[in-house]
């Protein structure tokens, strides 16, 4: 493990999931894109709930949107159909291939970059109007760095739309029936937690507190304007309607 970056392990894991038909790696079809061209659209930050259109703060056409860890050909094609100037950054090449395939099929331009969000993002200060960041920072140990970089690359008045994973999922066993783990869930510090992830083929994941997810955005300078909770979309916690996900709308002053 010491010779391999944990983010490289995650990229390889997600590449394999995509090849196996992972839900979040299947690009939208032509019908969905055609509907978006006519103004009929929805996108998700979390597994089951759609993002309120008002969260985007008005007309999307002409705005510069960064899809941060938002590969998979699901959200960025929608924004392109609505007339946005789109950039997607993801560390999974297979996820980026999905976005590339939709762009080629539908004939629109998009900037596609492979990059690790644990590092400085390869963008200028104030470059974007919106950062769209679906659930993915569970694969990152230091989420405060992610929030600082989001703040930096947004213009004044820019909007961060983020989906985040609660710590609840990391407390329970695979059947989601028993509490088996202590927090934080940090496999880089706990070999037993790393073993659990390896056995379940889950890459390298980390729990994050609300202090990190919400407080981290506030510390970066954002103003939180709205939020909602969501479930996993499947499994026992979902069946019991236990919230495990959080979507947030934040603005850079």
Rosetta blueprint (number, residue, H / E / L):
1 X L
2 X L
3 X L
4 X L
5 X L
6 X H
7 X H
8 X H
9 X H
10 X H
11 X H
12 X H
13 X H
14 X H
15 X H
16 X H
17 X H
18 X H
19 X H
20 X L
21 X L
22 X L
23 X H
24 X H
25 X H
26 X L
27 X L
28 X L
29 X L
30 X H
31 X H
32 X H
33 X H
34 X H
35 X H
36 X H
37 X H
38 X L
39 X L
40 X L
41 X L
42 X L
43 X L
44 X E
45 X L
46 X L
47 X L
48 X L
49 X L
50 X E
51 X L
52 X L
53 X H
54 X H
55 X H
56 X H
57 X L
58 X L
59 X L
60 X L
61 X L
62 X L
63 X L
64 X E
65 X E
66 X E
67 X E
68 X E
69 X L
70 X L
71 X L
72 X L
73 X L
74 X L
75 X L
76 X H
77 X H
78 X H
79 X H
80 X H
81 X H
82 X L
83 X L
84 X L
85 X E
86 X E
87 X E
88 X E
89 X E
90 X E
91 X L
92 X L
93 X H
94 X H
95 X H
96 X H
97 X H
98 X H
99 X H
100 X H
101 X H
102 X H
103 X H
104 X H
105 X H
106 X H
107 X L
108 X L
109 X L
110 X L
111 X E
112 X E
113 X E
114 X E
115 X L
116 X L
117 X L
118 X L
119 X L
120 X L
121 X L
122 X L
123 X L
124 X L
125 X L
126 X L
127 X L
128 X E
129 X E
130 X E
131 X E
132 X E
133 X E
134 X L
135 X L
136 X L
137 X H
138 X H
139 X H
140 X L
141 X L
142 X L
143 X H
144 X H
145 X H
146 X H
147 X H
148 X H
149 X H
150 X H
151 X H
152 X H
153 X H
154 X E
155 X E
156 X E
157 X E
158 X E
159 X E
160 X E
161 X E
162 X E
163 X E
164 X E
165 X E
166 X L
167 X L
168 X H
169 X H
170 X H
171 X L
172 X E
173 X L
174 X L
175 X L
176 X L
177 X L
178 X L
179 X E
180 X L
181 X L
182 X L
183 X L
184 X L
185 X L
186 X E
187 X L
188 X L
189 X L
190 X L
191 X H
192 X H
193 X H
194 X H
195 X H
196 X H
197 X H
198 X H
199 X H
200 X H
201 X L
202 X L
203 X L
204 X L
205 X L
206 X E
207 X L
208 X L
209 X L
210 X H
211 X H
212 X H
213 X H
214 X H
215 X H
216 X H
217 X H
218 X H
219 X H
220 X H
221 X L
222 X E
223 X E
224 X E
225 X E
226 X E
227 X E
228 X E
229 X E
230 X E
231 X L
232 X L
233 X L
234 X L
235 X L
236 X H
237 X H
238 X H
239 X H
240 X L
241 X L
242 X L
243 X L
244 X L
245 X E
246 X E
247 X E
248 X E
249 X E
250 X E
251 X E
252 X E
253 X L
